Protein backbone atom coordinates (compact mmCIF):
# COMPACT_ATOMS: atom_id res chain seq x y z
CA UNK A 1 0.00 0.00 0.00
CA UNK A 2 1.06 3.57 -0.72
CA UNK A 3 -0.34 6.25 1.58
CA UNK A 4 -0.09 9.96 0.84
CA UNK A 5 0.21 12.53 3.63
CA UNK A 6 -0.77 16.08 2.80
CA UNK A 7 0.62 18.77 5.06
CA UNK A 8 0.27 22.54 5.19
CA UNK A 9 3.87 23.29 6.27
CA UNK A 10 5.91 20.35 5.00
CA UNK A 11 9.30 21.71 6.13
CA UNK A 12 8.20 22.93 9.58
CA UNK A 13 10.26 21.29 12.37
CA UNK A 14 7.07 20.45 14.29
CA UNK A 15 6.33 17.72 11.78
CA UNK A 16 9.72 15.99 11.95
CA UNK A 17 8.43 13.63 14.70
CA UNK A 18 5.26 13.14 12.62
CA UNK A 19 7.38 11.86 9.75
CA UNK A 20 9.26 9.59 12.15
CA UNK A 21 5.89 8.16 13.21
CA UNK A 22 4.91 7.58 9.58
CA UNK A 23 8.25 5.88 8.88
CA UNK A 24 7.98 3.60 11.90
CA UNK A 25 4.40 2.54 11.16
CA UNK A 26 5.32 2.00 7.50
CA UNK A 27 8.24 -0.21 8.49
CA UNK A 28 6.02 -2.16 10.85
CA UNK A 29 3.35 -2.80 8.21
CA UNK A 30 5.59 -2.93 5.11
CA UNK A 31 3.80 0.01 3.45
CA UNK A 32 5.03 3.08 1.57
CA UNK A 33 4.22 6.75 1.95
CA UNK A 34 4.62 10.17 0.33
CA UNK A 35 4.95 13.47 2.20
CA UNK A 36 3.57 16.38 0.19
CA UNK A 37 1.41 19.51 0.33
CA UNK A 38 2.60 23.09 0.88
CA UNK A 39 5.54 24.74 2.63
CA UNK A 40 3.62 27.96 3.31
CA UNK A 41 0.09 26.86 4.31
CA UNK A 42 -1.17 27.47 0.76
CA UNK A 43 -4.53 25.69 0.59
CA UNK A 44 -4.59 25.58 -3.22
CA UNK A 45 -1.25 23.74 -3.28
CA UNK A 46 -2.59 21.21 -0.78
CA UNK A 47 -5.79 20.64 -2.74
CA UNK A 48 -3.80 20.17 -5.96
CA UNK A 49 -1.56 17.63 -4.25
CA UNK A 50 -4.62 15.81 -2.91
CA UNK A 51 -6.18 15.65 -6.38
CA UNK A 52 -2.90 14.28 -7.73
CA UNK A 53 -2.96 11.53 -5.11
CA UNK A 54 -6.55 10.64 -6.03
CA UNK A 55 -5.68 10.52 -9.75
CA UNK A 56 -2.70 8.31 -8.89
CA UNK A 57 -4.95 5.82 -7.06
CA UNK A 58 -3.33 6.23 -3.66
CA UNK A 59 -4.27 3.51 -1.16
CA UNK A 60 -5.03 6.10 1.51
CA UNK A 61 -4.89 9.82 2.17
CA UNK A 62 -4.09 11.66 5.40
CA UNK A 63 -4.60 15.42 5.28
CA UNK A 64 -4.51 18.43 7.58
CA UNK A 65 -7.95 19.99 7.05
CA UNK A 66 -6.91 23.60 7.49
CA UNK A 67 -9.85 25.07 5.54
CA UNK A 68 -13.57 24.64 6.20
CA UNK A 69 -14.59 24.02 2.59
CA UNK A 70 -11.62 23.57 0.24
CA UNK A 71 -11.06 19.88 1.00
CA UNK A 72 -14.70 18.76 0.95
CA UNK A 73 -14.82 18.00 -2.78
CA UNK A 74 -11.52 16.11 -2.94
CA UNK A 75 -12.43 14.13 0.18
CA UNK A 76 -15.74 12.98 -1.29
CA UNK A 77 -14.06 12.21 -4.61
CA UNK A 78 -11.46 10.05 -2.88
CA UNK A 79 -14.02 8.14 -0.85
CA UNK A 80 -16.10 7.49 -3.98
CA UNK A 81 -12.96 6.00 -5.52
CA UNK A 82 -12.50 3.71 -2.53
CA UNK A 83 -9.60 5.70 -1.08
CA UNK A 84 -9.89 6.15 2.71
CA UNK A 85 -9.34 9.71 3.95
CA UNK A 86 -8.28 10.60 7.48
CA UNK A 87 -7.51 14.02 8.88
CA UNK A 88 -4.68 14.73 11.30
CA UNK A 89 -3.44 17.82 13.18
CA UNK A 90 -6.35 19.95 11.89
CA UNK A 91 -9.95 19.03 11.30
CA UNK A 92 -13.29 20.20 10.00
CA UNK A 93 -16.43 18.05 9.88
CA UNK A 94 -16.47 16.79 6.31
CA UNK A 95 -16.75 13.23 5.01
CA UNK A 96 -13.32 12.11 6.29
CA UNK A 97 -13.44 8.84 8.21
CA UNK A 98 -11.79 10.06 11.42
CA UNK A 99 -9.61 12.78 12.93
CA UNK A 100 -6.30 11.99 14.63
CA UNK A 101 -5.24 14.91 16.80
CA UNK A 102 -5.97 17.20 19.68
CA UNK A 103 -9.28 18.93 20.46
CA UNK A 104 -7.89 22.30 19.41
CA UNK A 105 -10.52 24.61 20.87
CA UNK A 106 -10.56 22.90 24.27
CA UNK A 107 -6.77 22.92 24.44
CA UNK A 108 -6.96 26.66 23.77
CA UNK A 109 -9.45 27.04 26.63
CA UNK A 110 -7.01 25.27 28.97
CA UNK A 111 -4.24 27.56 27.74
CA UNK A 112 -6.38 30.60 28.47
CA UNK A 113 -7.03 29.39 32.01
CA UNK A 114 -3.30 28.99 32.55
CA UNK A 115 -2.65 32.49 31.19
CA UNK A 116 -5.13 33.96 33.68
CA UNK A 117 -3.29 32.19 36.52
CA UNK A 118 0.05 33.59 35.38
CA UNK A 119 -1.08 37.11 34.41
CA UNK A 120 -4.11 38.24 36.44
CA UNK A 121 -4.14 41.64 34.69
CA UNK A 122 -2.28 43.68 32.09
CA UNK A 123 -1.32 43.51 28.43
CA UNK A 124 -0.37 40.21 26.83
CA UNK A 125 0.42 39.03 23.31
CA UNK A 126 -1.19 36.04 21.65
CA UNK A 127 0.94 35.10 18.64
CA UNK A 128 -0.45 32.98 15.81
CA UNK A 129 1.46 31.92 12.69
CA UNK A 130 -1.41 31.85 10.18
CA UNK A 131 -4.71 33.36 11.38
CA UNK A 132 -7.75 31.47 10.15
CA UNK A 133 -5.94 28.17 9.63
CA UNK A 134 -7.97 25.44 11.31
CA UNK A 135 -4.92 23.82 12.92
CA UNK A 136 -4.33 26.85 15.17
CA UNK A 137 -7.21 29.35 14.95
CA UNK A 138 -9.44 27.25 17.26
CA UNK A 139 -6.70 27.37 19.91
CA UNK A 140 -6.49 31.13 19.98
CA UNK A 141 -10.29 31.32 19.92
CA UNK A 142 -10.42 29.03 22.95
CA UNK A 143 -7.76 31.01 24.80
CA UNK A 144 -9.54 34.32 24.18
CA UNK A 145 -12.85 32.79 25.30
CA UNK A 146 -11.33 31.51 28.55
CA UNK A 147 -9.72 34.87 29.28
CA UNK A 148 -13.02 36.64 28.61
CA UNK A 149 -14.99 34.18 30.75
CA UNK A 150 -12.57 34.66 33.65
CA UNK A 151 -13.43 38.35 33.94
CA UNK A 152 -9.73 39.14 34.38
CA UNK A 153 -8.56 42.62 33.36
CA UNK A 154 -6.31 41.27 30.60
CA UNK A 155 -5.73 43.17 27.36
CA UNK A 156 -4.94 40.39 24.87
CA UNK A 157 -3.40 41.49 21.59
CA UNK A 158 -3.45 39.04 18.66
CA UNK A 159 -0.41 39.17 16.36
CA UNK A 160 0.22 37.18 13.17
CA UNK A 161 3.78 35.90 12.82
CA UNK A 162 3.89 33.92 9.55
CA UNK A 163 4.69 30.31 8.65
CA UNK A 164 8.52 30.52 8.60
CA UNK A 165 10.54 30.23 11.81
CA UNK A 166 12.88 33.16 11.13
CA UNK A 167 9.94 35.39 10.26
CA UNK A 168 8.16 34.40 13.45
CA UNK A 169 11.17 35.25 15.59
CA UNK A 170 11.59 38.69 14.03
CA UNK A 171 7.92 39.55 14.50
CA UNK A 172 7.85 38.45 18.14
CA UNK A 173 11.03 40.46 18.75
CA UNK A 174 9.59 43.53 17.03
CA UNK A 175 6.35 43.32 19.00
CA UNK A 176 8.21 43.26 22.30
CA UNK A 177 10.32 46.28 21.33
CA UNK A 178 7.11 48.21 20.75
CA UNK A 179 5.27 46.84 23.81
CA UNK A 180 7.68 46.75 26.72
CA UNK A 181 4.82 47.22 29.17
CA UNK A 182 3.47 43.74 28.36
CA UNK A 183 3.15 41.23 31.20
CA UNK A 184 3.23 38.09 29.09
CA UNK A 185 3.72 36.62 25.62
CA UNK A 186 2.01 33.43 24.52
CA UNK A 187 1.66 31.55 21.23
CA UNK A 188 -0.52 28.89 19.64
CA UNK A 189 1.99 27.31 17.25
CA UNK A 190 5.40 25.67 17.56
CA UNK A 191 7.53 28.32 15.85
CA UNK A 192 5.95 31.27 17.61
CA UNK A 193 6.25 29.52 20.97
CA UNK A 194 9.97 28.91 20.46
CA UNK A 195 10.32 32.54 19.38
CA UNK A 196 8.59 33.78 22.53
CA UNK A 197 11.08 31.89 24.67
CA UNK A 198 14.01 33.18 22.64
CA UNK A 199 12.88 36.80 22.97
CA UNK A 200 12.33 36.39 26.72
CA UNK A 201 15.83 34.96 27.00
CA UNK A 202 17.41 37.61 24.74
CA UNK A 203 16.13 40.57 26.76
CA UNK A 204 16.31 38.82 30.18
CA UNK A 205 12.59 39.37 30.62
CA UNK A 206 12.29 36.84 33.44
CA UNK A 207 14.01 39.47 35.57
CA UNK A 208 10.94 41.63 34.86
CA UNK A 209 8.59 38.71 35.66
CA UNK A 210 7.35 38.50 32.07
CA UNK A 211 5.45 35.24 31.56
CA UNK A 212 5.55 33.07 28.46
CA UNK A 213 4.13 29.86 27.08
CA UNK A 214 2.55 28.11 24.15
CA UNK A 215 2.49 24.89 22.21
CA UNK A 216 4.61 21.96 21.12
CA UNK A 217 7.92 20.41 22.00
CA UNK A 218 10.54 21.60 19.54
CA UNK A 219 14.03 20.84 20.90
CA UNK A 220 14.75 24.55 21.45
CA UNK A 221 11.42 25.02 23.23
CA UNK A 222 12.28 22.20 25.63
CA UNK A 223 15.68 23.82 26.30
CA UNK A 224 13.97 27.14 27.02
CA UNK A 225 11.54 25.44 29.40
CA UNK A 226 14.39 23.76 31.22
CA UNK A 227 16.16 27.12 31.49
CA UNK A 228 12.98 28.70 32.95
CA UNK A 229 12.48 31.03 29.99
CA UNK A 230 8.97 29.67 29.44
CA UNK A 231 6.26 28.77 31.96
CA UNK A 232 4.60 25.98 29.97
CA UNK A 233 4.07 24.31 26.63
CA UNK A 234 1.21 22.08 25.47
CA UNK A 235 2.23 18.77 23.89
CA UNK A 236 -0.02 17.47 21.10
CA UNK A 237 1.92 14.28 20.34
CA UNK A 238 3.24 14.97 16.80
CA UNK A 239 4.76 11.48 16.52
CA UNK A 240 1.38 9.81 17.04
CA UNK A 241 -0.19 12.14 14.48
CA UNK A 242 1.96 10.33 11.93
CA UNK A 243 1.88 6.82 13.37
CA UNK A 244 -1.87 6.43 13.94
CA UNK A 245 -3.09 7.46 10.45
CA UNK A 246 -0.92 4.77 8.86
CA UNK A 247 -2.44 2.17 11.19
CA UNK A 248 -5.97 3.42 10.48
CA UNK A 249 -5.49 3.38 6.70
CA UNK A 250 -3.95 -0.10 6.83
CA UNK A 251 -6.79 -1.51 8.94
CA UNK A 252 -9.32 0.05 6.56
CA UNK A 253 -7.68 -1.56 3.54
CA UNK A 254 -7.33 -5.05 4.98
CA UNK A 255 -10.91 -5.05 6.31
Protein Blocks (a to p, Z undefined) as FASTA:
>chain_A
ZZddddfblmbmklmmmmmmmmmmmmmnopacddedjfklpaklmmmmmmmmmmnopabd
cdddfbfklmmmmmmmmmmnopacddehiacddfbfbdcdddfklmmmmmmmmmmmmmmg
ccdddddfbghiaklmmmmmmmmmmmmmnopacddddddebjafklmmmmmmmmmmmmmm
bfbdcdfbfklmmmmmmmmmmnopmmnopacddedjdfklmmmmmnopafbdcdehlmlm
mmmmmmmmmmmmmZZ
